[in-house]
Amino acid sequence: MARQLPTRDEALRILASKRTRPPHRHAPPAGRALKSYLKDMDGRFGQGAGALTARWREVVGPEIAKRTEPVKLTRGRAGAASTLEIRVAGPAAAIIQHQAREILARVNVFLGADAVQKLRIVQGPLQRAPEPPPRRRAAPLDAAAEAKLAQGLASAPDGRLKDALLALGRGVLKRNGQG
């Protein structure tokens, strides 16, 4: 049994009630579409803002790095100057301002010639955790305590177990103040 086609009036009513093509969608902004790709490429090959943050201490030196941290790198549009914004802890901003040329020179050596032309200094607390103090090696046991420990383990067979027991004994003696 053949299906009958709708009449002209029925076809117009059907077309008026239904959309015949999907609604037009605008393309997403290119920046959003490329963001993850560029981040991946920057991680693999790049010298972007992430690399600058990670190696800030090496780039500017330990004294400046103690008081500063990079916040963001703003690229200039259409050939305008790029700006590096750094956060400075407290009253050190005046000192850092006097060292701005040196900081810019060091950053440009790291990122490439004329990568940054301006330095913007913002005062505020640093966001990173303070660096832990360097660990000092504990003083060795005195000769008498070391000899007593070695004498106690003389009957143990040589090997990894004996070395571990010696290390444990040294730690216990140091903690108890007997070394």
MIMAR-965807 format. One record per atom (N, C-alpha, C): x, y, z. Coordinates in pm, whole numbers, plus 50000, padded with zeros to 5 digits. Example, Ala and Ser with C-alpha at 12.3 -4.5 7.8 and 13.67 -1.06 7.14 Angstrom:
2
513194943150780/512304955050780/513204967050780/512854977550708/513674989450714/512905000350787/
END
This chain:
179
500844988450000/500005000050000/500895012350000/500695020549903/501495032449884/501045043349981/502015050250031/501745060950126/501415073550049/500405080750094/500005092950023/500825104650074/501215113149984/501945125350020/500965135550077/501465144050169/500555154150224/500205164550118/499105170850141/498705181550051/499575193650075/499435203649988/500245215750000/500005222650134/498755223750175/498415230250303/498985222450422/498875209150417/499425200950524/500955202150529/501595202550415/503055203950410/503485217350470/502785228250439/503105241350496/502915241250648/501865234850695/501625234050840/502735226050909/503155214950850/504235206750905/505545214650909/505855221350800/507095229250795/507075240950892/505915246850916/505815258051009/506015253351153/505635241051184/505735236251322/507085229751352/507845225751249/509125219051270/510235226851204/511395226751268/512575232851205/513165222851108/513485227450990/514015218250891/515525217450894/516195227150954/517645226550966/518045230551108/519175225551156/519565228651294/519905243551309/519765248651431/520065262851453/521555265651429/521855277551386/523235281451358/524005283351489/525135276751500/525995278251618/527265285451577/527635295251655/528865302151628/530045293451669/531155295151603/532365287451636/532885292151772/533475282951850/534035287251979/535235296351955/535545304952052/536715313552036/537975305152016/538855309851931/540055302251899/540935300252022/540965310152109/541775308952231/541345297352317/540045295352330/539535284352412/539835270952344/539695270652213/539935258252141/541415254352144/542305264052143/543735261152138/544415260552274/543695264152380/544315265352512/545015252552557/544315241452550/544915228952598/546085224752509/545955226852379/547035223352287/548275231752315/548085244852333/549225253552359/549865250652493/549065247152592/549615243852723/550485231252714/550015221452638/550775209252618/552085212252544/552025220152441/553215223652364/554195231852448/553665240852531/554515248852618/555215239952719/554495230052770/555105220752865/556225212552803/556045208952676/557055200752609/558245208752559/557965219952493/559035227052425/559255241352474/558305246852545/558245261252559/559035267452671/559195279952653/559795288752752/558735298952789/557565294752823/556465303752853/556485308152998/555355313553042/555245318753178/555415307653281/554985295553249/555145284453343/556605281053366/557395281453260/558825278853274/559495289753356/559035302053338/559615313253414/559315311753562/558105307753596/557735305753736/558555294353797/558695283653723/559405272053774/560895274853796/561465283553716/562905285853724/563235300153767/562305306553837/562465320553878/563745322653959/564025313754051/565215315154136/566485314854052/566545306253953/567725305553867/567845317853778/566715323153735/566725334453641/567175347253711/566585350653824/566885363553888/567885362754001/568175350954048/569125349554158/568415347554290/569125341854389/568465338254515/567995350254598/568725361254595/568345372754678/567065379354628/566955381154498/565735387254441/564585377354450/564845364654427/563785354454430/563175352954568/563975355954674/563455355054810/562325364954834/562385376354766/561445387254790/560405388954681/560525381554571/559625383554457/559115370254403/558065371354319/557585359954243/556865365254120/557005358354005/556295362953886/554815359753897/553975369253855/552535367253861/551995363753723/552265372453624/551795369353490/552635376753387/552645371153269/553345376853156/552285380553054/552155393653026/551155398552934/551825402252803/551435395452698/551985398252565/551285410452508/552055419252449/551465431152387/550795427652256/549735434852224/549005432452099/549585441151989/549665435651873/550095442751751/551445449651772/552375442551828/553725447951842/553935456751964/552925458052050/553095466052171/554005458652269/554495466052365/555455460452461/554805449852550/555555439152578/555115428852671/555455433252813/554635428952908/554815433053047/554875420853137/555845420853227/555955410453328/555525416553460/554515410453523/554045415153653/554655406353759/555315412653857/555895405053968/555315410154098/555145401054193/554675404554327/555895405554416/555925416254497/557065418754584/556575419054727/557305412554814/556935411954955/557325424955026/556335431855078/556515443255165/557385454655114/558215460155202/558985472055169/560145469755072/560315457555026/561405454654931/561095460054792/559895465354771/559495470254639/560425481354590/560855489954680/561745500954640/563085495454591/563585485554659/564865479554619/564705472354485/563615465154469/563375457854345/563185467554229/562555478754255/562355488854150/563685493854097/564665495254185/565995499754141/566715488754062/566325476454081/566955465354009/566125460953888/565165469053846/564245465153738/564985462353608/565965470553573/566695468253448/567445455053451/568055452153563/568785439553576/567825427553567/566665428653632/565675417953627/565185415953484/564875427053415/564425425953276/565495419653187/566735423353209/567825417653129/567935402553151/567835398353277/567925383953307/566745376253251/565545381953261/564355375353208/564455374253056/564945384752991/565085384352845/566155374652800/567155372352882/568145361952849/567465348352854/566575346352949/565885333552964/564815331452857/563965341652833/562835340252741/563175343552596/564235350852575/564595354852439/564705369952431/565445374652333/565705389052320/564405396852306/564285407352384/563125416452384/561795409352406/561785398452482/560545391552513/559695399852609/560355407152698/559675415552796/560315429352793/559485439752779/560015453252777/559675461152903/558615457352973/558185464853092/558105455453211/558325461253328/558205453853453/557185461053539/556155453853581/555135459653668/555305453453806/555505461953906/555745457254043/554475459154124/554005448354187/552815448654271/553225444154410/552905452454511/553235448654648/552175439354703/552605429454778/551665420154840/552405408154895/551715400054972/552355388055028/552615377854917/553725370954929/554065360754831/553165348754850/552765342354741/551835331354746/552495317954771/553755316854743/554425303854757/554805301554904/554985289054936/555385285355072/556855288955091/557235293255210/558635296455233/559515284155217/560715286355172/561635275155151/562055269255285/562075256155295/562505250055420/564005252555440/564425253755564/565865255655587/566635243255543/567865245055501/568635233355457/568825223555573/568725210655542/568885200555646/570365198755678/570635198355805/572015195855847/572175181155882/573335176255851/573615162355888/573825161656038/573305151156096/573475149256240/574935145856270/575385150356385/576765147556425/576935132456445/578075127056410/578275112556426/578365108956575/578175096156602/578325091356739/579765092756784/579965094156915/581355094556963/581945080456953/583225079556962/583935066956938/583525056057036/583285059357163/582925049357262/581575043057230/580575051357194/579245046257163/579275037957035/580055042356936/580175034856811/580815021156835/581845020756922/582515008156953/581574998657027/580795004057120/579854995757196/578774989957103/578304998157007/577304993556912/577884982756820/579104984656773/579754974756686/579994961656761/580354962656890/580604950756972/579304942856991/578184950157008/576894943357027/576444936056901/576854940856783/576454934556657/577574926156594/578614923256671/579754915656617/579354901556574/578404895756646/578044881856615/577074880956495/576514892256452/575584892156337/576374890256207/575814882656112/576534880755985/576564893755905/577654895855830/577804907855749/576754907855637/576294919755600/575314920955493/574384932655518/573294932555443/572344943755450/571644944555585/571374933055647/570704933055776/571584939555883/572864936355883/573774942055982/573904957155961/573964961555833/574044975955804/572804983255852/571634977055832/570384983255876/570324983956028/570784973556096/570794973656243/571764984156297/572904985856231/573854996256272/573225010156258/572555012656144/571905025556122/570805027956225/570025017556255/568965018856355/569555021756492/570585014556528/571215016856658/571785030956670/572425035856564/572955049556566/571825059656587/570705057556514/569575066756528/569005066856666/568865055056726/568295054156862/569235060756963/570515058256950/571485064057044/571535079357032/571445084456909/571475099056890/570225105456949/569065098756927/567815104556976/567775104557129/568335094257189/568335093257335/569455101357398/570285107657315/571355115957368/572535108157424/572715095957382/573815087857435/575005087957342/574905095557232/575995095357134/576735107357132/
END
